[in-house]
Amino acid sequence: MSQYEEKLRTYIKEHEIDAELLTFNQSTHSVAEAAAAVGAEPEDFVKSIAMIGPEDQLIVAIVKGEHRASTSRVSKALGIERPRVAEPDEVLEKSGYPVGGTPAFGYEATFLLDPKVLEKNKVYSGGGSEMALTLMSPEEMQRVNGAQIARVRS
């Protein structure tokens, strides 16, 4: 288990989060790879798209696996200047997790949850590394990360 997976497992336990951390012997970096690893459909996954807003603020737009996040919709939802997509090194620095494994909770950020995500009973999201996923309800995800519900998909 990677240091990132262990860090997330500890966070889940310490904060009594109703989530399961799943580790694999194959990459779960992309939605397609994750779907193959789990044997699920792309719509069962969410992506955490990291963006940088004013004053280097980390913003995370959470959308279903088959959707894309829109920087203009994020801008409108937060009433800010249009953010830019974060670079991989910025994601690691600000979230403490690498791109491809960034969880939808567990670090300081402004979280936005697309309402389409709430249509699922359970969703898979980043598990801390490219070889892990979390499985939890969207409601628990929102409870833990304090996300604002807003249409952020393009």
N, C-alpha and C positions, 0 to 999 in steps of 0.2 A: 504494500500500500504506500502511495506517495505521501510526502509531507503535507500536500494540499488536501488529499482525501482525509488524512488523519485530523488535520485542522478542522475540516468541515464536520467530521464525525463527532469530534469533541464539542463543537458549537451546537450541533443538534442535541446532543445529550445534555449539555449544561443548560440549554434554554428550553428543554422539554418540548421539542418540536416533534410533531407527528409526521415524520418523514423517514423514508427508508433509503439508505445509501447503498447503491449497488455498484460493485466493481467487476470489470471484465478483463479478458485477456486480449481484447482487440479494441481498436480506436472507436470512440464515441464522439469524436470531434465535430462531425457534421450530423445533421438530422438524418441523412441517409445511412450513415455508418451506425448511428445510435439505433435507428429503427431495425437495422439488420441484426445488431447485437442482442436486442431485446425480443425481436420477433413481433414488433408492433408497427402501427401505421404512423406516417409523419404527423398526422393531426393529433397524435397522442403526446407530442413533444412541445415544449416551449423553448424559445431562444431568448437569451438575455443580451440585448444589444446595448453595449456601453457607448455612451456619448459624453462629450465634454461641453459643458455649458459655460455661462459667464463665471469669471473668477475661478476657472479650472474645476468647476463643480462636476462631480461624476453623476451622470443621469443614466439609469438603466431602463430601457423600454423592453417589456416582456410581451412577446407575441407568439402565437401558435407557430409550430414548425414550418408550415407551408406558407406563412406570411412574411412580409418584409416590414421593418420598422421605418417610419417616415420622420425625418428630422423636422419637416415643416409642421407635422401634426404634434410632435413633441413640443416644438416652439409655441404653438397655439395653446396646447393644454397647460403649459406652465407660464404662459405670458412672458416669454423671454425671447431674446435674439436666437436665431436658429443655431442649434448646437451642431457640432461636427462629430463624426464617428471617431471614437478613440483608437489610437494606435495600440498594437499589442503590448508594448512596454508600459504604456500609460494604464492599461487595464490591470496588468500585474501590480504596478506600483500603487494604484488607488484602491483596488479591490482585495489585493493579496492573493489573487488566483489568476492562472494563465488563461488566455483566450482558448476556447474549445472546451473548457471545463468550468468556466465561471458560473457559480451558482446564482440563483435568483434571490438570495438572501445571505446574511452573515457578514456584512460589511456596511460602512457608511456610504449612502448614496441616496439620491432622489429616485424612487422607483415608480414607474408607471405601468399599469397592468391593462392590457387591451381587453375589453369586455368579452371578446370571442373566447378567451382563455377560460372564462368562468362557465362555459358551456360543457366542459368536461368534468367528470367526477374526480379523476386523478390525472396528473400530467408528469412526464419525465422532464427534468431540467438538468443543467450542469451539476456534476458531482465533485467538483474541485480539481479534476484533472481530465485529460483526454481519454481516460480509461474508466471513468466513473459517471454515474447518473444518480440523481435523487428522484424519488417517486413520492408525490404528495398531492393533496387536494389543492386546487387553486385558492380556496378560501383560507386554508392554513398558510399558504404562501403569502397571501395578502396580510394576514394577521401578523406574520413574522417580519415582513419587510416594510409594512406600513404603506404599501403602494396606493397611489391614487388611481382610480379606475378612469381610463380615458382611451378613446380610440386613437391608437398610435400606429396602426397598421396602414400600409399604403394600398 
